[in-house]
Amino acid sequence: MLRKDVPNASNEVILREILDVLTSLRDGHFNTHLPEEFPGVGGEIAKVFNQHVSMLKEFRAEHHRLTEEIGVTGRLGGQIELDGLTGAWKDMVDETNRAGAHLTAQCRDQGNIVRSLIRGDLSARATCTCIRGEFREFREELNELADQFEQRSGVAAGEPVGG
């Protein structure tokens, strides 16, 4: 929306332009920007606003990449990678990455017990300590299943079946 008369724009024109791009941003359009040629503080506001929009675009792109990686391709362990974040931005990324790391640890721990049972190692147990809620229930059910297999097989703990 860059106008040729931006350097001579009135406060009303500047405020209208700011309102238009704020509304666009609120509605989820991250391709909006303000002309940084506004005079005085208007130009400073435009510069900060445009930096904010750039951060949102980067965060959205990383969030999309991560959700595709985990939810579509089924690869665990991914993390959002954004440099130079501070404050709540850094907190959001750290919290998202921490949640992803816990999910990865839980899934891999439970996958390991299933693989061990398939190979005949009836002593394997899921041990991830970051588990709560439904994942914890599932871990306990897997461990109970392993206990039952071990009891029914008559194999001593730690000794592979057929060994």
PEQUI-V936240 format. One record per pair of residues at least 12 apart in sequence whose ideal C-beta (glycine too) atoms are under 10 Angstrom apart, sorted by the first residue. I is the first residue (numbers start at 1). J is the second residue. D is the distance in whole Angstrom. If there is no record, write none. Layout:
BEGIN
i/j/d
I/J/D
I/J/D
END
This chain:
BEGIN
i/j/d
1/17/6
1/20/7
1/21/7
1/24/10
1/32/8
1/33/8
1/34/8
1/35/7
2/17/10
2/33/9
2/34/9
2/35/5
2/36/9
2/37/7
3/17/8
3/35/7
3/37/9
4/37/10
5/37/10
6/34/10
6/35/5
6/36/9
6/37/4
6/38/6
6/39/8
6/42/9
6/43/9
6/46/9
7/35/9
7/37/6
7/38/8
7/39/6
7/42/10
7/43/9
8/39/8
9/35/9
9/37/9
9/38/6
9/39/7
9/42/8
11/39/10
11/40/10
11/42/8
13/38/9
13/42/9
14/34/9
14/35/9
14/38/5
14/39/8
14/40/9
14/41/9
14/42/5
14/43/9
14/45/8
14/46/9
15/42/9
17/34/6
17/35/7
17/38/8
17/42/9
17/46/8
18/34/7
18/38/9
18/42/8
18/45/7
18/46/8
18/49/7
20/32/8
20/34/9
21/33/7
21/34/5
21/35/10
21/46/9
21/49/7
21/50/9
21/53/8
22/34/9
22/49/8
24/53/9
25/49/8
25/52/8
25/53/6
25/56/8
28/56/9
28/60/9
29/53/9
30/53/6
30/54/9
30/55/10
30/56/5
30/57/4
30/58/9
30/59/9
30/60/6
30/61/9
31/53/8
31/57/8
32/49/9
32/50/9
32/53/6
33/46/8
33/49/8
33/50/5
33/53/6
33/54/9
34/46/4
34/47/8
34/48/9
34/49/5
34/50/6
34/53/9
35/50/9
36/48/10
36/49/9
36/50/7
52/89/10
55/82/8
55/84/9
55/85/8
55/89/7
56/89/10
58/80/10
58/81/10
58/82/6
58/83/9
58/84/10
58/85/9
58/89/10
59/80/8
59/82/7
59/85/9
59/89/7
59/92/8
59/93/8
59/96/10
61/80/10
61/82/9
62/78/10
62/79/9
62/80/5
62/81/6
62/82/6
62/93/8
62/96/9
63/80/7
63/82/10
63/92/10
63/93/9
63/96/8
65/78/8
65/80/8
65/81/9
66/78/5
66/79/7
66/80/6
66/81/9
66/96/8
66/97/9
66/100/7
69/100/10
70/100/7
70/103/8
70/104/9
70/107/10
75/104/10
76/100/8
76/101/10
76/103/7
76/104/4
76/105/9
76/106/10
76/107/6
76/108/7
76/111/9
77/100/8
77/101/8
77/103/9
77/104/5
77/105/9
77/107/10
77/108/8
78/97/9
78/100/6
78/101/10
78/104/8
79/93/9
79/94/10
79/96/8
79/97/5
79/98/10
79/100/6
79/101/8
79/104/9
80/92/9
80/93/5
80/94/9
80/95/10
80/96/6
80/97/6
80/100/8
81/93/9
81/97/9
98/130/9
101/130/8
102/128/8
102/130/5
102/131/8
102/132/9
102/135/9
103/130/9
103/135/8
104/128/10
105/128/5
105/129/9
105/130/6
105/131/8
105/135/10
106/126/9
106/128/5
106/130/7
106/131/5
106/132/9
106/134/10
106/135/5
106/136/9
106/138/8
106/139/8
107/128/9
107/135/8
108/126/10
108/128/8
109/125/9
109/126/5
109/127/6
109/128/4
109/129/9
109/130/9
109/131/8
109/135/9
109/139/7
109/142/9
110/126/5
110/128/8
110/131/9
110/135/8
110/138/6
110/139/6
110/141/10
110/142/6
110/143/10
111/126/9
111/142/10
112/124/7
112/125/10
112/126/7
112/127/9
112/128/9
112/142/10
113/125/6
113/126/5
113/127/9
113/128/10
113/139/8
113/142/5
113/143/7
113/145/9
113/146/6
114/126/9
114/142/7
114/145/9
114/146/9
116/146/8
116/160/9
117/142/8
117/145/8
117/146/6
117/149/6
117/150/10
117/161/9
119/160/7
119/161/9
120/149/10
120/153/9
120/155/9
120/159/10
120/160/5
120/161/4
120/162/6
120/163/8
121/146/9
121/150/10
121/155/10
121/158/8
121/159/9
121/160/5
121/161/8
121/163/9
122/146/6
122/147/9
122/148/10
122/149/5
122/150/4
122/151/9
122/152/9
122/153/6
122/155/6
122/156/9
122/157/8
122/158/9
122/159/8
122/160/8
122/161/6
123/146/8
123/149/10
123/150/7
123/155/8
123/156/9
123/157/5
123/158/4
123/159/7
123/160/8
124/142/9
124/143/9
124/146/6
124/149/10
124/150/10
124/158/9
125/139/9
125/142/8
125/143/5
125/144/10
125/146/6
125/147/8
125/150/10
125/157/10
126/138/8
126/139/4
126/140/8
126/141/10
126/142/5
126/143/6
126/146/8
127/139/8
127/143/9
149/161/9
END
